[in-house]
Amino acid sequence: MKSQRTAPQTHTVYGLNSAKQVLRTDRFEITAIDIHKNGPAEKDPVITDLLKEVTFAPRSWTNEKFARKYKGYRTQGIAVSFIGPVTTPFPSFANGKPTMGFLLGDHISDPQNLGQIIRTAECAGLDGLILPERGGTQLTDAVLQVSQGAFVTLPIYSCGNVQQTLQQLKDEGFWIVGVENDEQAKVWYEIDYSGKVAIVVGSEGQGIRQLVRRRCDFLATIPMQGQINSLNVSAAVSAVLFERQRQINAEK
């Protein structure tokens, strides 16, 4: 029996930021570019220069046709379709730099949150995001769009088993920090993130799974001051990742 081949996945992103990042990289094969005639993208000098490097002519659409085709999307006058893997298998980082940091998303279920997390992780200087191959939302066009092009410059790794991946990281000298409301957890800024660290966040409803939590060396919590005793996972990620960056900068 012949082995079945998986067809390469096509993604489409919209807007100036996402289009610029995709057009700048050589990671993907650009398959289509739609431009709103006289729209914001066509007038953007950076987009104009990047389109000169494309080997085919973008399709120019009138206002009416473009609006009809991309109704409901905030396109800023451009849509770019491409083929290529957004993730790569998680490798070994035993010889990584002493301040290397990763974020592992344990079954994040909301596409909006995942897109925001990708964007935040890139802005906070993280070395990569790790996502399980099964469980949680996948890297859909909606997720990529929310990331505003950050998926291009932030390494995103896939792993088959979260527990095994965390054990690999521990064996390679990483401390594992889970972000979770727990009586045993430390306040998030009291934990040292300045070395080799992997930060774990869980799903919006259930948090980090119990078996995964047992792999964590520390638990970090962000105490609530208001009457709502929960924080959006992307907001929690932002607080922890920028605290890590603050600690690293303080040691320079």
Phi, psi and chi 1 to 4 in degrees:
 res  aa     phi    psi   chi1   chi2   chi3   chi4
   1 MET       -  132.8  179.8 -176.9  -64.7      -
   2 LYS   -75.0  141.7  -66.0 -177.2  178.2 -179.9
   3 SER   -71.9  141.7   60.8      -      -      -
   4 GLN   -81.8  138.4  -65.0 -178.1  -15.5      -
   5 ARG  -102.5  136.6  -66.9 -175.7  177.6  179.9
   6 THR   -83.1  126.3  -57.4      -      -      -
   7 ALA   -66.2  138.6      -      -      -      -
   8 PRO   -61.4  141.8   21.8  -32.1      -      -
   9 GLN   -86.9  135.2 -172.9  171.4    2.4      -
  10 THR   -99.1  132.4  -61.1      -      -      -
  11 HIS  -117.9  154.7  -67.4  -75.5      -      -
  12 THR  -131.8  130.6  -58.8      -      -      -
  13 VAL  -122.7  157.5  -67.5      -      -      -
  14 TYR  -128.9  155.5  -44.6   93.1      -      -
  15 GLY    95.8  161.0      -      -      -      -
  16 LEU   -63.9  -48.8  -62.4  177.8      -      -
  17 ASN   -61.5  -50.6  -70.8  -22.8      -      -
  18 SER   -63.7  -43.6  -64.2      -      -      -
  19 ALA   -62.6  -42.7      -      -      -      -
  20 LYS   -61.0  -43.6  -72.0  173.6 -176.4  177.4
  21 GLN   -66.5  -41.7  -67.0  -59.4  -31.8      -
  22 VAL   -67.8  -40.0  169.9      -      -      -
  23 LEU   -72.0  -24.7  -68.7  171.4      -      -
  24 ARG   -77.3  -28.8  -78.9 -178.0  177.0  126.8
  25 THR   -88.4  157.2 -174.8      -      -      -
  26 ASP  -106.1   13.1   58.3    1.2      -      -
  27 ARG   -72.6  -27.5  -71.3  176.1   50.5 -161.5
  28 PHE  -117.1  156.9  -52.3  124.8      -      -
  29 GLU   -96.4  113.7  176.8 -171.1   -9.6      -
  30 ILE   -74.0  126.2  -52.5  -62.0      -      -
  31 THR  -109.0  -23.7   57.9      -      -      -
  32 ALA  -161.4  144.5      -      -      -      -
  33 ILE  -135.6  121.3  -57.4  172.1      -      -
  34 ASP  -109.2  129.7  -71.8  -17.3      -      -
  35 ILE  -120.9  133.7  -67.3  -78.5      -      -
  36 HIS   -78.5  116.6  173.4 -160.8      -      -
  37 LYS   -59.1  125.4 -171.0  175.2 -178.1 -179.6
  38 ASN    66.6   17.2  -63.0  -40.2      -      -
  39 GLY   -86.1 -179.3      -      -      -      -
  40 PRO   -58.7  -39.5  -23.3   32.8      -      -
  41 ALA   -66.9  -40.8      -      -      -      -
  42 GLU   -64.9  -25.4 -170.6  174.4   75.5      -
  43 LYS   -92.8   -5.3  -60.8  174.6 -177.9  178.3
  44 ASP   -82.1  122.5 -173.0  -73.8      -      -
  45 PRO   -65.1  -32.6   20.7  -31.7      -      -
  46 VAL   -67.6  -46.1  175.7      -      -      -
  47 ILE   -59.8  -43.9  -67.9  -70.5      -      -
  48 THR   -56.6  -45.4  -59.8      -      -      -
  49 ASP   -66.8  -41.3  -73.1  -17.7      -      -
  50 LEU   -65.6  -35.3  -71.3  170.1      -      -
  51 LEU   -68.1  -20.7  -68.6 -179.7      -      -
  52 LYS   -68.0  -21.8  -66.7  176.0 -178.0  177.5
  53 GLU   -87.7  -10.4  -55.4  -60.8  -38.4      -
  54 VAL   -77.8  141.9  179.4      -      -      -
  55 THR   -84.5    0.0   57.3      -      -      -
  56 PHE  -137.0  161.0   58.8   87.8      -      -
  57 ALA   -80.9  129.4      -      -      -      -
  58 PRO   -61.9  155.0  -20.9   32.6      -      -
  59 ARG   -87.5  125.5  -63.2  176.8  -65.3 -162.7
  60 SER   -98.2  128.1 -178.5      -      -      -
  61 TRP  -118.8  142.4  -60.9   72.1      -      -
  62 THR   -68.8  164.7   62.9      -      -      -
  63 ASN   -56.3  -45.7 -179.2   55.8      -      -
  64 GLU   -64.8  -47.0 -179.5 -178.6   -6.1      -
  65 LYS   -69.2  -40.0  -69.5 -176.7  177.5 -179.8
  66 PHE   -65.3  -43.8 -167.2   89.0      -      -
  67 ALA   -63.7  -35.4      -      -      -      -
  68 ARG   -71.0  -41.1 -173.5 -173.5  -49.4  126.7
  69 LYS   -69.7  -37.7 -177.9  172.5 -176.3  179.0
  70 TYR  -114.6   37.4  -65.2  108.1      -      -
  71 LYS   -60.7  129.9 -176.6  178.3 -179.7 -179.7
  72 GLY    94.2   -7.2      -      -      -      -
  73 TYR  -106.0  143.8  -65.9   97.8      -      -
  74 ARG   -92.4   88.3 -173.3  171.4  178.9  -89.6
  75 THR   -90.9  -23.9   65.9      -      -      -
  76 GLN    53.9   25.4  -62.8  178.1  -65.0      -
  77 GLY    87.6   14.9      -      -      -      -
  78 ILE  -151.0  142.4 -172.0  168.4      -      -
  79 ALA  -136.2  131.9      -      -      -      -
  80 VAL  -123.6  125.2  179.4      -      -      -
  81 SER  -106.1  143.2  -61.4      -      -      -
  82 PHE  -151.3  159.6   63.5   92.6      -      -
  83 ILE  -118.2  140.0  -66.3  173.6      -      -
  84 GLY   150.5  148.6      -      -      -      -
  85 PRO   -69.7  132.5   25.2  -32.7      -      -
  86 VAL   -84.5  -26.9  179.2      -      -      -
  87 THR  -113.6  160.9   65.3      -      -      -
  88 THR  -131.8  155.1   56.5      -      -      -
  89 PRO   -60.7  144.8  -23.3   34.1      -      -
  90 PHE   -72.7  122.4 -171.6   67.9      -      -
  91 PRO   -93.6 -168.4   34.6  -32.8      -      -
  92 SER   -88.6  141.3  168.6      -      -      -
  93 PHE  -126.5   35.2  -73.8   97.9      -      -
  94 ALA   -60.0  -31.4      -      -      -      -
  95 ASN  -104.1   24.4  -62.4  -41.2      -      -
  96 GLY   -71.8  166.1      -      -      -      -
  97 LYS   -62.8  154.8   62.4 -176.0 -180.0 -178.6
  98 PRO   -67.1  -15.6   19.6  -31.1      -      -
  99 THR  -109.2   21.5   58.2      -      -      -
 100 MET   -65.4  136.6  179.9  162.5  -83.2      -
 101 GLY  -138.4  138.1      -      -      -      -
 102 PHE  -126.3  157.3  -66.8  100.3      -      -
 103 LEU  -117.7  131.2  179.6   71.4      -      -
 104 LEU  -115.3  122.9 -169.8  148.2      -      -
 105 GLY   -96.1  112.4      -      -      -      -
 106 ASP   -92.4   91.2 -177.0   33.1      -      -
 107 HIS    63.8   47.8  -71.8   61.2      -      -
 108 ILE   -68.4  131.1  -63.7  168.4      -      -
 109 SER  -107.0  -16.9   59.0      -      -      -
 110 ASP  -100.5  121.2 -175.7   85.7      -      -
 111 PRO   -58.7  -38.0  -23.3   33.8      -      -
 112 GLN   -61.8  -44.7 -177.8   81.7   15.5      -
 113 ASN   -63.9  -43.2  -79.1  -24.4      -      -
 114 LEU   -63.8  -41.4 -178.3   53.8      -      -
 115 GLY   -62.6  -41.5      -      -      -      -
 116 GLN   -65.8  -37.5  -69.5  -75.5    6.7      -
 117 ILE   -64.4  -41.6  -74.4  169.6      -      -
 118 ILE   -60.1  -45.1  -66.7  170.5      -      -
 119 ARG   -63.9  -45.1 -172.7  175.5 -179.1 -178.2
 120 THR   -64.6  -43.8  -61.5      -      -      -
 121 ALA   -61.8  -38.7      -      -      -      -
 122 GLU   -66.9  -44.9 -156.9  -80.0  -19.9      -
 123 CYS   -66.0  -29.9  -69.6      -      -      -
 124 ALA   -86.9    5.0      -      -      -      -
 125 GLY    76.2   24.8      -      -      -      -
 126 LEU   -70.7  156.0 -134.1   60.7      -      -
 127 ASP   -86.7   -8.1  -66.2  -72.8      -      -
 128 GLY   164.9  160.3      -      -      -      -
 129 LEU  -114.7  135.4  171.5   66.7      -      -
 130 ILE  -113.3  128.9  -52.3  168.1      -      -
 131 LEU  -128.7  138.0  -62.8  171.8      -      -
 132 PRO   -68.7  146.3   23.2  -31.5      -      -
 133 GLU   -66.8  -29.5  -65.3  173.2   -7.1      -
 134 ARG  -125.6  142.5  -65.6  174.7  -65.1  -82.4
 135 GLY    94.7  130.1      -      -      -      -
 136 GLY    86.0  173.9      -      -      -      -
 137 THR   -72.1  150.7 -170.2      -      -      -
 138 GLN   -98.0  175.8  -59.0  -58.3  -54.2      -
 139 LEU   -83.2   76.4  -69.0  173.6      -      -
 140 THR   -79.6  171.8   61.3      -      -      -
 141 ASP   -59.0  -36.3  -73.5   -0.6      -      -
 142 ALA   -62.3  -42.0      -      -      -      -
 143 VAL   -64.2  -47.4  171.9      -      -      -
 144 LEU   -61.7  -38.0  -58.0 -174.6      -      -
 145 GLN   -64.2  -43.6 -173.4   62.7   33.9      -
 146 VAL   -64.1  -30.7  173.2      -      -      -
 147 SER   -70.1  -12.1   82.5      -      -      -
 148 GLN    57.6   39.0  -71.8  -69.2  -66.2      -
 149 GLY    89.2   -4.4      -      -      -      -
 150 ALA   -65.7  -22.6      -      -      -      -
 151 PHE   -65.0  -18.3   71.7   91.7      -      -
 152 VAL   -77.3  -42.3  177.3      -      -      -
 153 THR   -97.7  -18.1   48.7      -      -      -
 154 LEU   -90.1  121.5  175.2   74.4      -      -
 155 PRO   -61.7  128.8  -23.4   34.9      -      -
 156 ILE  -118.7  121.1  -55.9  177.9      -      -
 157 TYR  -110.9  147.9  -59.3  103.1      -      -
 158 SER  -106.3  148.1   60.7      -      -      -
 159 CYS  -136.2  147.6   69.5      -      -      -
 160 GLY   -81.0  -34.9      -      -      -      -
 161 ASN  -138.7  118.8 -175.7  -73.6      -      -
 162 VAL   -63.4  -44.0  170.3      -      -      -
 163 GLN   -63.6  -42.4  -64.1  177.3   64.1      -
 164 GLN   -66.3  -37.0  -69.7  177.8    2.1      -
 165 THR   -65.9  -41.1  -60.2      -      -      -
 166 LEU   -65.2  -38.2  -69.6  177.6      -      -
 167 GLN   -66.0  -38.4 -172.9   58.3   52.6      -
 168 GLN   -60.0  -44.3  172.3 -169.8  -31.5      -
 169 LEU   -63.4  -41.8  -75.6  163.3      -      -
 170 LYS   -61.6  -42.3  -70.5  166.0   76.3   78.4
 171 ASP   -64.7  -24.8  -67.0  -17.7      -      -
 172 GLU   -95.8   12.3  -65.9  176.5   -3.6      -
 173 GLY    93.9   13.9      -      -      -      -
 174 PHE   -91.9  142.3  -74.7   80.0      -      -
 175 TRP   -88.2  141.3  -67.7  103.6      -      -
 176 ILE  -107.3  122.4  -47.9  -61.6      -      -
 177 VAL  -118.9  118.5 -180.0      -      -      -
 178 GLY   -95.3  135.2      -      -      -      -
 179 VAL   -95.1  108.6 -178.9      -      -      -
 180 GLU  -158.2  139.1 -173.3   79.5    0.9      -
 181 ASN   -76.4  111.8  -72.7  -32.1      -      -
 182 ASP  -153.1  146.9 -171.9  -79.3      -      -
 183 GLU   -62.7  -27.0  -68.2 -178.6   -3.6      -
 184 GLN   -88.1   -3.4  -54.0  -58.9  -42.9      -
 185 ALA   -78.5  150.2      -      -      -      -
 186 LYS   -92.0  154.9  -67.7 -175.6  176.5 -178.0
 187 VAL   -60.6  138.0  177.9      -      -      -
 188 TRP   -55.7  -34.2   86.5  102.2      -      -
 189 TYR   -85.0   -1.5   55.2   76.3      -      -
 190 GLU   -90.8   -2.0  -66.0  178.9  -11.1      -
 191 ILE   -97.3  142.5  -67.8  176.2      -      -
 192 ASP   -86.5  113.0 -176.2   -1.5      -      -
 193 TYR  -105.7    6.0  -54.0   97.2      -      -
 194 SER   -77.4  -12.3   60.8      -      -      -
 195 GLY   -97.1 -154.3      -      -      -      -
 196 LYS   -75.3  117.2  -65.8  174.3   71.5  173.6
 197 VAL  -141.9  144.5   64.3      -      -      -
 198 ALA  -121.4  123.3      -      -      -      -
 199 ILE  -103.4  129.4  -61.3  163.1      -      -
 200 VAL  -111.4  130.4 -177.5      -      -      -
 201 VAL  -124.2  148.9  -67.7      -      -      -
 202 GLY  -106.4 -169.3      -      -      -      -
 203 SER   -71.4  161.2   67.3      -      -      -
 204 GLU   -63.7  -35.9  -65.9   80.7   -6.5      -
 205 GLY   -91.8  -41.1      -      -      -      -
 206 GLN  -103.3  -15.5  -56.9  -60.9  -40.3      -
 207 GLY    74.6 -157.7      -      -      -      -
 208 ILE   -75.5  133.6  -58.2  172.0      -      -
 209 ARG   -63.7  149.1  -68.7  173.6  -65.1  155.9
 210 GLN   -57.7  -44.3 -171.6   61.3   38.6      -
 211 LEU   -65.6  -33.6  -70.2  175.6      -      -
 212 VAL   -72.5  -38.8  174.7      -      -      -
 213 ARG   -59.3  -34.7 -171.7 -174.5  -54.7 -170.0
 214 ARG   -65.8  -20.3  -68.3  174.6 -175.0  169.8
 215 ARG   -81.7  -11.2  -61.4  -83.0 -179.1  174.3
 216 CYS   -79.3  139.0  -63.7      -      -      -
 217 ASP   -80.4  -32.6  -60.9  -61.2      -      -
 218 PHE  -139.3  154.3  -54.2   99.1      -      -
 219 LEU  -117.4  135.6  -67.3  177.1      -      -
 220 ALA  -114.7  138.3      -      -      -      -
 221 THR  -128.6  150.7 -175.2      -      -      -
 222 ILE  -113.9  101.6  -56.6  173.7      -      -
 223 PRO   -61.1  138.3  -21.2   33.1      -      -
 224 MET   -89.7  140.7  -58.7  -66.7  101.6      -
 225 GLN  -106.2  -15.6  -56.5  -59.4  -42.1      -
 226 GLY   -93.7 -164.9      -      -      -      -
 227 GLN   -91.7  -12.4  -62.4 -175.7   36.6      -
 228 ILE   -95.1  115.5  -60.1  175.9      -      -
 229 ASN   -91.7   48.2 -168.5   31.3      -      -
 230 SER  -158.1  152.0   67.8      -      -      -
 231 LEU  -126.5  135.3 -169.7   65.3      -      -
 232 ASN   -52.1  137.5 -179.5  -77.9      -      -
 233 VAL   -60.5  -35.8   64.5      -      -      -
 234 SER   -69.0  -32.9   63.1      -      -      -
 235 ALA   -69.5  -40.2      -      -      -      -
 236 ALA   -63.4  -41.6      -      -      -      -
 237 VAL   -59.5  -43.1  163.9      -      -      -
 238 SER   -59.6  -45.2 -179.7      -      -      -
 239 ALA   -61.7  -45.4      -      -      -      -
 240 VAL   -71.1  -43.9  173.2      -      -      -
 241 LEU   -67.8  -36.3  -64.6 -167.7      -      -
 242 PHE   -78.8  -22.7  -80.1   99.4      -      -
 243 GLU   -67.6  -40.0  170.3   59.5   21.1      -
 244 ARG   -59.2  -46.7  169.4 -173.5  172.9  -91.2
 245 GLN   -64.1  -36.8 -167.0   58.9   41.3      -
 246 ARG   -62.9  -42.9 -174.7 -162.9   67.7   78.2
 247 GLN   -64.5  -41.8  -68.6 -178.7   13.8      -
 248 ILE   -64.8  -42.9  -68.6  172.0      -      -
 249 ASN   -64.6  -33.7  -68.9  -21.6      -      -
 250 ALA   -68.0  -24.8      -      -      -      -
 251 GLU   -89.0   -6.6  -66.8 -168.8   -7.5      -
 252 LYS   -76.8      -  -69.7 -178.3  178.7  178.7
